[in-house]
Amino acid sequence: EQNISQLQTDLQQLQAEVTTKDQRIQALEQRDYVERCESGIVGTPSSVFTSGSGSRYNDQTVTFSRAFRTTPEVTIGLRLLDHYPTHIRVSAYVSSKSTTGMIVQFASWADSRLFATSVYWMACA
């Protein structure tokens, strides 16, 4: 009888601990914080903007090493700009993003001639 009573007490204590841990997990899952960041470099293929004129675009897909729990905030910064000796016109921006990757769109226009361009990127969520 004492054994059963002790087991019931132990069981109630374990159930209370599990409930407390479940509440802590739920609170952590709801918390706004950065779980992790990932970074890299992405750029255009060589000579992608050396011919043609007017608006020209090149989309580059980045796949994260593993999925984020939420869609990350992404920052990009110019790393490389290799061009002919003419007017320099280039833009780069994140055109779409998800928990598993993003697309960076590079663009040039008018008579600009670019051998290559690339950006550093960082994604955090």
N, C-alpha and C positions, 0 to 999 in steps of 0.2 A: 504494500500500500504506500509506503514511503517512497519507494522507487518510482511508482506511477506518478505520485505527487511531484517529485523532483523532475521527472521527464516533462510533465505538463508545464511546470515553471520554466524549464529550459526552452521548451517549444515556444512559449509565449514571448520569452526574451528574444529568441531568434527571429520570430515573426516581426517584432517591434524593430529590430535592427534592419531587417530586409525592407520594411516600410520606410524607415529613415533613409536608407541608401537609395531606394527608388525615388524618393522626393529630391534627394541631392542630385541624382542623375537628371531628373526632369528640369531642375533649376539650371543645371549646367547646359543642357541642350537649348534652353530658352535664352541663355545669356548672349549678348552681343559682344563678340570678341573675335580676334583674328586667330584662327586655329593654325594656319600655316601660310607661308608664301612660297611662290615658285618664280623663277626668273630664267631668262634666256635671251637669245638673239634670233631675229627673223629678218629676212631680206628678200629682195627680188633676185631672179636668175640674172646672170650676166647679160648685158646688152638688151634687156627687155624694152628699154625706152630709147633705143638708138635710131629707130626709123619711125616714119609716120609723123603726123602733126595733129594738132587739136588735142582734145582730151583723151588720155590713155590711162588705163587702169590695170592693176595687177593685184589679185587677191592671194594672200598667203595664209594657209591654215596652220595653226599651232595646236597641238594636242598636249594637254597637261599629262604629267607622268602618272597621276592618279586623279580621280574625280574629287572636286571639292564638295563639301556638304551643301553649300549655297553658292550661287553665282558670285564669282570674285569681282572685286574692284581691280581694274587693270590700268596701269600707267605705262606709257611708252616714251622713249626719248631717242632722238636722232643719234645714230652711231657712225654711219658711213654715208658719204655722198660723193660719188665718182662721176664726173661729168665732162663733156666737151667744153671747149672755151666759148660758150654762148651763154645766153640767159639761163639762169638756174631756177627752175620751177618744179617743186616737188611738195607733196603732202603725204602724210601717213596718219591713219587713224584706225581705231578698233571699230570695225563695221558691225560685228556681232560677237557675243560671248555667251558661254553656257558653263555649266559645272565641269564639263570635260574638255573644253577648248575655246578657241576664239579665232576670228578672222581679222587680219590686219590688211587694210587696203592701202596700197601705194598708188599715187597718181602723179602724172605730169601733164603738161598742156602746152599749147602753142608750138613753138619750134624748139623746145628744150630737148637736149640729147643727154641721156644719162646712161653710163655704163652699169652702175649698180647703186642701190641704196639699201640701208638696213637700219633697224631700230633695236635698242634694248627694250625688253618688256619685263614687267613684274606684275604678278597676279596674287592677290591676298584675299582670303575669306576665312 
